[in-house]
Structure formats: C-alpha cells, structure tokens
Amino acid sequence: MVRAVVDLLLPLSCAACGAPTRDGLCADCGAELPELALDDGAAVDLAPGVRAVGAYAYAGPVAASIKHVKTPGRHGAAPALGRLLRYELALPPSRRAPWAVTWVPSTRRRRAARGAEIPRLLAGPGARRLLRRIRDAPDQTTQDRAGRLSGPVGAFRAIGPVPPRVLLVDDVRTTGATATAAAGALRAAGARRVLVATLAVAESPGARDAPGAADRTEPAPTDRPRNRLGTG
C-alpha cells in the first residue's frame, strides 16, 4: 500500500523499463521516441467533423509505459505521459479556449481495477467531463474486428451542452470505434468539430484503408510554431 501511494504521488521509476527517473520515462527510453513518432499524427477522418491523431506507434517504450500506468496503483506517470502527448502533437493546454478538453470515459470495471481513469489523467488539469458511459461495451481484447467496431456504439452520452470544438483524449486508438462513438455523442450534443488525440496508435486490420486517411481538412489547435500535423 505504501509503495503504491509513493508511486502515485512521486513516480521514481521509468514507466517503460523501471530505471530510476522522475520524468515518467528515462533518458534511454525517451531516446527511442523519435523513431516511434507518427508522421502527421497518423491523421484519419473517423466521421464528418471528427478527426483522429496519435503521437506514437504502440510499440517499444510507448506500449510498455501505457501497460504500466494501467496496472493498479501504478498510474503516477500518467500525467507525464499526457504532457508528452500534448507536446508531440502540439496540443493546447487543457484550459485554453476555444478547444474544450475532455477524455473518453473508462468503463466502471476498468476504473475499479486500475484505481484511476487513465484517459482523464492524460487529458491534464482543467479538462472537463463532457461524456459519461451509459453502458459498458464488451472487452475489446476478446473481440474480433466486427465486435470491436460494433461494441462501443451507443455507449456514450454527453453531459449538458457541449462547446463547438472539443479535444477528446484517450490512450490508444486501434479500430477507432470507441473514439467514433464518443465523438458522435459530443457531435449530437452540439460539438461541430472533435479532434481525438491518443498517445498511441495500434495497427488494426483494415486501418491502412480507412476512409480519409490521407485527408487533412482543418488545422489542429497548436501552441508551437510548427508541429507534426503541419499546422504551423
């Protein structure tokens, strides 16, 4: 119990390899990130008004760190990974208008098992709860592609009025079904544009042929002069 509290408040080890560090990832694991960074954020249009981008391929230290923070009592490095996500994709601070920042809500089962809502920690301070789950979709790790695509449909509902532009944060994008369902709930409640940002993108069958994978229609919000989305 004491170890879990210390790890939560002051992570002292690399989330990927366990080496001593206070920065979420050690220097050696951090040095691997440029090779895992995705060109143009692997941008894809999931639906009208919904664009998805990801910072890194789900591999190496990125995959290891995500698995680590999902371990019960080991989510202390999640805020650092969230800062890494925002830096790599040049996303705005979570308190900056005109983009309202929120996250994809975890299932009750996962929140209970992990002791935290990882996407919320990635979204950063100031993010607003704009969605709630109205039902838990089946565990996608046990589903085939058809099940993964259909499972999240109707699983989300917006909370109150939704701003016109929403930045929706999650940890990993695979088929994009969960992001599409969550973004659809935001759009139905008034959002005109939703940018889904994930720390990692995992390869899934048919992903390379997703409609709109080569399109880029609107610049993403940015704080840096140039970024991987080509908006600088």
Secondary structure as GFF3:
##gff-version 3
##sequence-region A 1 232
A	DSSP	alpha_helix	2	9	.	.	.	ID=ss1
A	DSSP	alpha_helix	27	30	.	.	.	ID=ss2
A	DSSP	alpha_helix	33	36	.	.	.	ID=ss3
A	DSSP	three_ten_helix	39	42	.	.	.	ID=ss4
A	DSSP	beta_strand	44	47	.	.	.	ID=ss5
A	DSSP	beta_strand	50	57	.	.	.	ID=ss6
A	DSSP	alpha_helix	60	69	.	.	.	ID=ss7
A	DSSP	three_ten_helix	75	77	.	.	.	ID=ss8
A	DSSP	alpha_helix	78	88	.	.	.	ID=ss9
A	DSSP	beta_strand	100	103	.	.	.	ID=ss10
A	DSSP	alpha_helix	108	114	.	.	.	ID=ss11
A	DSSP	alpha_helix	118	123	.	.	.	ID=ss12
A	DSSP	beta_strand	131	133	.	.	.	ID=ss13
A	DSSP	three_ten_helix	140	142	.	.	.	ID=ss14
A	DSSP	alpha_helix	145	150	.	.	.	ID=ss15
A	DSSP	beta_strand	156	158	.	.	.	ID=ss16
A	DSSP	beta_strand	165	173	.	.	.	ID=ss17
A	DSSP	alpha_helix	177	188	.	.	.	ID=ss18
A	DSSP	beta_strand	193	201	.	.	.	ID=ss19
A	DSSP	three_ten_helix	207	209	.	.	.	ID=ss20
###
